[in-house]
């Protein structure tokens, strides 16, 4: 994520993969609209519980292997969520 530092975006990759990049100011919006933000979070949790959203998980690590999990993520070796 962005807390690990900004990474360069290679525009050519976006074209080859035919993807769309959309930015947002979600954090500020959530602070300014706490009630709606809470409703949105509950709605997303509802979708997850119902199975409407199925996150792609590459692998699951036990807590004592969290460093290995972060290294996998930082080196872009995982797929989906780690």
C-alpha positions in Angstrom: 0.0 0.0 0.0 0.9 3.6 -0.1 2.3 3.5 3.5 5.2 1.5 2.2 6.1 4.3 -0.2 5.0 5.4 -3.6 5.7 3.1 -6.5 6.1 4.3 -10.0 3.1 3.5 -12.3 4.2 2.3 -15.7 1.6 3.6 -18.1 2.4 1.0 -20.7 1.4 -1.8 -18.3 -2.0 -0.2 -17.9 -2.5 -0.2 -21.7 -1.4 -3.8 -22.1 -3.5 -5.1 -19.3 -6.5 -2.9 -20.4 -7.1 -1.6 -17.0 -8.6 1.6 -15.7 -7.1 3.6 -12.8 -9.4 5.5 -10.6 -8.4 7.6 -7.6 -10.4 8.7 -4.6 -10.2 10.7 -1.5 -12.0 8.1 0.5 -10.2 8.8 3.9 -11.3 12.4 4.0 -14.8 11.6 2.8 -15.1 8.9 5.6 -14.1 11.5 8.2 -16.6 14.1 6.9 -19.4 11.5 6.5 -19.0 9.1 9.5 -22.7 7.9 9.4 -22.6 7.1 5.7 -19.2 5.5 6.0 -20.4 3.2 8.8 -23.4 2.2 6.6 -21.1 1.5 3.7 -18.8 -0.7 5.8 -21.8 -2.7 7.1 -23.1 -3.1 3.6 -19.8 -4.4 2.4 -19.6 -6.8 5.3 -23.1 -8.0 4.4 -22.0 -8.7 0.8 -19.0 -10.6 2.1 -21.1 -12.7 4.5 -23.7 -13.4 1.8 -20.9 -14.5 -0.6 -21.6 -11.8 -3.2 -18.0 -10.7 -2.9 -15.3 -13.4 -3.0 -11.9 -12.1 -2.3 -9.1 -13.9 -4.1 -6.7 -15.2 -1.5 -3.3 -16.6 -2.6 -2.4 -18.1 0.7 -3.0 -17.7 4.5 -0.2 -17.3 7.0 -0.3 -18.0 10.7 0.4 -14.9 12.8 3.9 -16.1 13.8 4.9 -16.0 10.1 3.7 -12.4 9.5 7.2 -11.3 8.4 7.2 -13.8 5.6 3.7 -12.7 4.5 4.8 -9.1 4.4 7.9 -10.0 2.4 5.8 -11.8 -0.1 3.5 -8.8 -0.4 6.3 -6.3 -0.7 8.1 -8.3 -3.4 4.9 -8.6 -5.4 5.0 -12.4 -5.3 1.5 -13.1 -4.1 -1.8 -13.1 -5.9 -4.9 -11.5 -4.6 -4.8 -10.9 -0.8 -2.2 -12.3 1.4 
